[in-house]
């Protein structure tokens, strides 16, 4: 495990502290796979790490690595297994059913504000859908979403549902793959960091992404059309977790201090970073000549039909005792957005 504990020597302790035990200092390592200059790294992960040191009076520090210790889809397992102390990532990258309940925060029509959606997702997933059990082996520091997801492609404007047909579209897994299939596009699972190469080589025709991703991953030269949906065409859900053993090795006092800047507080921090990044990207997208337009009524109707069925199928797949539709309705009530069947 990569927790490094540094203490004063016994001799120094006696000399400097009159024989009392010195407080130990713990350095935690965060594996970070987004580009180092990505707005979420710069404006959420690193500021949170710096604040950990502040609220613990330097007893606990977090070192954010410039290069990841593994591939993006491996990051939850890396925290659970102690390869890294702290990791973040997308639930849908796991490509299995361990985080099925997290899909409550991935559907269409959830909200246009990353702060409110992140806060609602954290609350609903932890209180109603067993987030702690899903993340067994780790301690949850944050659960959040990005801003409203959009549909970007380099082939054609989406003016009718038929315009989706045959387009090869990058998806992050989860609900987004189901949505693309339902709209007759071809979903291709690709992590964010691989999209530039696949798009520039013509392996894919477009991607489901936020607006900020077009600039963060240098995609503006290969995207010509962006279609937006009120409340988001989709969303993605993310975790920020710490190895359980590493967490247990921190004093109760410092755990409480770290909790104070995590959870809902982190949802607000990272949601604000997503919102600001989307806003900042709009000027660059316009300058690049990308045609951005809201989905028309015919396209919206097709999305609503697929989304409504996907929500029902998801709810039916959850374990007994988990009411997915009630949890989803609670999330939307918190964000003030109507669902596809409303």
Secondary structure as the mmCIF struct_conf table of DSSP 4:
data_model
#
loop_
_struct_conf.conf_type_id
_struct_conf.id
_struct_conf.beg_label_comp_id
_struct_conf.beg_label_asym_id
_struct_conf.beg_label_seq_id
_struct_conf.end_label_comp_id
_struct_conf.end_label_asym_id
_struct_conf.end_label_seq_id
STRN STRN1 UNK A 4 UNK A 6
HELX_RH_AL_P HELX_RH_AL_P1 UNK A 10 UNK A 17
TURN_TY1_P TURN_TY1_P1 UNK A 18 UNK A 19
HELX_LH_PP_P HELX_LH_PP_P1 UNK A 20 UNK A 24
STRN STRN2 UNK A 25 UNK A 31
BEND BEND1 UNK A 34 UNK A 34
TURN_TY1_P TURN_TY1_P2 UNK A 36 UNK A 37
HELX_RH_AL_P HELX_RH_AL_P2 UNK A 39 UNK A 40
HELX_RH_PI_P HELX_RH_PI_P1 UNK A 41 UNK A 45
HELX_RH_AL_P HELX_RH_AL_P3 UNK A 46 UNK A 55
TURN_TY1_P TURN_TY1_P3 UNK A 56 UNK A 58
BEND BEND2 UNK A 59 UNK A 59
STRN STRN3 UNK A 60 UNK A 64
BEND BEND3 UNK A 66 UNK A 67
BEND BEND4 UNK A 69 UNK A 70
HELX_RH_3T_P HELX_RH_3T_P1 UNK A 72 UNK A 74
HELX_RH_AL_P HELX_RH_AL_P4 UNK A 75 UNK A 81
TURN_TY1_P TURN_TY1_P4 UNK A 82 UNK A 82
BEND BEND5 UNK A 83 UNK A 85
STRN STRN4 UNK A 86 UNK A 90
HELX_RH_3T_P HELX_RH_3T_P2 UNK A 91 UNK A 94
BEND BEND6 UNK A 96 UNK A 97
TURN_TY1_P TURN_TY1_P5 UNK A 98 UNK A 99
HELX_RH_3T_P HELX_RH_3T_P3 UNK A 100 UNK A 105
TURN_TY1_P TURN_TY1_P6 UNK A 106 UNK A 106
BEND BEND7 UNK A 107 UNK A 110
BEND BEND8 UNK A 112 UNK A 112
HELX_RH_AL_P HELX_RH_AL_P5 UNK A 114 UNK A 128
BEND BEND9 UNK A 129 UNK A 129
HELX_RH_AL_P HELX_RH_AL_P6 UNK A 131 UNK A 134
TURN_TY1_P TURN_TY1_P7 UNK A 135 UNK A 137
STRN STRN5 UNK A 138 UNK A 145
BEND BEND10 UNK A 147 UNK A 147
STRN STRN6 UNK A 150 UNK A 153
BEND BEND11 UNK A 154 UNK A 155
BEND BEND12 UNK A 160 UNK A 160
HELX_RH_3T_P HELX_RH_3T_P4 UNK A 161 UNK A 164
TURN_TY1_P TURN_TY1_P8 UNK A 165 UNK A 166
STRN STRN7 UNK A 168 UNK A 171
BEND BEND13 UNK A 173 UNK A 173
TURN_TY1_P TURN_TY1_P9 UNK A 174 UNK A 174
HELX_RH_AL_P HELX_RH_AL_P7 UNK A 175 UNK A 182
TURN_TY1_P TURN_TY1_P10 UNK A 183 UNK A 184
STRN STRN8 UNK A 186 UNK A 189
HELX_RH_3T_P HELX_RH_3T_P5 UNK A 192 UNK A 194
HELX_RH_AL_P HELX_RH_AL_P8 UNK A 195 UNK A 200
TURN_TY1_P TURN_TY1_P11 UNK A 201 UNK A 202
BEND BEND14 UNK A 203 UNK A 203
BEND BEND15 UNK A 205 UNK A 205
STRN STRN9 UNK A 206 UNK A 209
HELX_RH_AL_P HELX_RH_AL_P9 UNK A 211 UNK A 216
TURN_TY1_P TURN_TY1_P12 UNK A 217 UNK A 218
TURN_TY1_P TURN_TY1_P13 UNK A 220 UNK A 222
STRN STRN10 UNK A 225 UNK A 228
TURN_TY1_P TURN_TY1_P14 UNK A 230 UNK A 231
BEND BEND16 UNK A 233 UNK A 233
STRN STRN11 UNK A 237 UNK A 243
HELX_RH_AL_P HELX_RH_AL_P10 UNK A 244 UNK A 248
TURN_TY1_P TURN_TY1_P15 UNK A 249 UNK A 249
BEND BEND17 UNK A 250 UNK A 250
HELX_RH_AL_P HELX_RH_AL_P11 UNK A 252 UNK A 259
TURN_TY1_P TURN_TY1_P16 UNK A 260 UNK A 261
BEND BEND18 UNK A 262 UNK A 262
TURN_TY1_P TURN_TY1_P17 UNK A 263 UNK A 263
HELX_RH_AL_P HELX_RH_AL_P12 UNK A 264 UNK A 287
TURN_TY1_P TURN_TY1_P18 UNK A 288 UNK A 289
STRN STRN12 UNK A 291 UNK A 294
HELX_RH_AL_P HELX_RH_AL_P13 UNK A 297 UNK A 317
BEND BEND19 UNK A 318 UNK A 318
HELX_LH_PP_P HELX_LH_PP_P2 UNK A 319 UNK A 319
TURN_TY1_P TURN_TY1_P19 UNK A 320 UNK A 321
HELX_RH_AL_P HELX_RH_AL_P14 UNK A 324 UNK A 335
TURN_TY1_P TURN_TY1_P20 UNK A 336 UNK A 336
TURN_TY1_P TURN_TY1_P21 UNK A 340 UNK A 341
#
